[in-house]
């Protein structure tokens, strides 16, 4: 229209369009649920560098990784069983590295946040350590959980609970707060065993 479109057709069916939309360059796949695929020649072999699955809202698959020079933000509504971020390594024992290398920094941290609309002392964060049992079921064998004891601004208190699975039940075995309890969930002294 007005010389702003390039239309690709096959036997009268529009396959894709290249469009100038207010100086934005828009490529559109026109056939329902058909993917957008970028291929190239890698050392004499044809590879699919990037595939966008249009039947899954443009789900992107990169052939061999990606490098981002800026921030990466992932936002979705997980359901507790299908995480919004999944990292899988099929060859090595170390699945992920988080590296801080800004000049002048004395360390690097990983922050695990639970920031619901309404703050509450029942809010918590944690790490689960999982593996499969002999029935191929993903099982939590140990966990570290952060709990809130007092969420009043200026007087906040919290504690860490360490749990391991015992006879198929995840059981707290150590608690660290202002006191430390081993085998005790409410230590009244600096160290209670």
Secondary structure as UniProt FT lines:
FT   TURN            2..3
FT   STRAND          5..10
FT   TURN            11..12
FT   STRAND          13..21
FT   TURN            22..23
FT   STRAND          24..29
FT   TURN            32..33
FT   STRAND          36..42
FT   TURN            43..44
FT   STRAND          45..53
FT   HELIX           54..56
FT   TURN            57..58
FT   STRAND          59..62
FT   TURN            103..104
FT   TURN            121..122
FT   STRAND          125..132
FT   TURN            134..135
FT   STRAND          138..150
FT   TURN            153..154
FT   STRAND          157..166
FT   TURN            167..168
FT   STRAND          169..176
FT   STRAND          180..182
FT   STRAND          191..192
//
